[in-house]
Amino acid sequence: MSSPSLRSPEVPSPPGSVRAPDKSRDGIVRRTPEGHETGIRLLRPDALIRTGPVDHADWNFKPILGWIQQQRFRIALSLLPKDRVGRILEIGYGSGVFLPELSRHCEELHGIDPHRWNEEIAGELMKQGVTAQLRTGAAEALPFESESFDLAVAVSSLEFVADVSAACREIARVLKPSGSLILVTPGHSPVVDLGLRLLTGESAKKDYGERRQSLMTLVAEHFRVKERCLFPPVAGHMVCLYKGFRLQPGHITSQVA
């Protein structure tokens, strides 16, 4: 067991009651991120390696902005199975900030990202008692056998993939027949983009282009929605910061936005 000084920081969830999921006529379960009660285990800020210009893992530890950023992880956790699974693959793990938490939910953890810092990040994770098999590669050509993962997780990463359709085909291929893709993607509106500009000075248009708007249309060609979660839970299009989905392979025709 690692000493307290080497443990990943656990970010407590805000107080609030657990809300039961709602199931609408289209069969899609609606969840709220409040369903995750325990703290989130993140890679320590002093262990973060910035892997590229859009890798802003340090934002998770800033006042106000950090609370907003962490809602992406709370959404993802609310969509995970209650019980541990065998193998999880995080697509676009970046600096590895979310991997310590994901390690709690599986027996074997993998990650893939185009950058070449995989060995260094695996070393930082190991210092904190987290074992993860990290590879350099593209989501469009996953270096894994078919039907080898119980879950794939993509948090704010598929928006940066050049060929989303190819990535979806690959994700569907490596998932077991009962497997799911947990996908969290940022909202898009002038209000949301203005908030990002005010808090960070960054331009969502510059980072994403039009990819946020087209992402779920492309994903829907390969996956069907089983559960959906929004933040804020009652958000309309103009103020929705994040959308989360639990998806299973198979073409869908219902609305996913």
Secondary structure, DSSP 8 states (H G I E B T S, - for coil): ---GGGS--EE---S------EE-TTS-EEE-GGG--S-EE---GGG----STT--GGGGGSTTHHHHHHHHHHHHHHHS-SS-EEEEEEES-TT-TTHHHHGGGEEEEEEEESSS-HHHHHHHHHHTT---EEEE--GGG--S-TT-EEEEEEES-GGG-S-HHHHHHHHHHHEEEEEEEEEEEE--SHHHHHHHHHHHS--HHHHHTTHHHHHHHHHTTTEEEEEEEEESTT--TTT--EEEEEEEES---S---
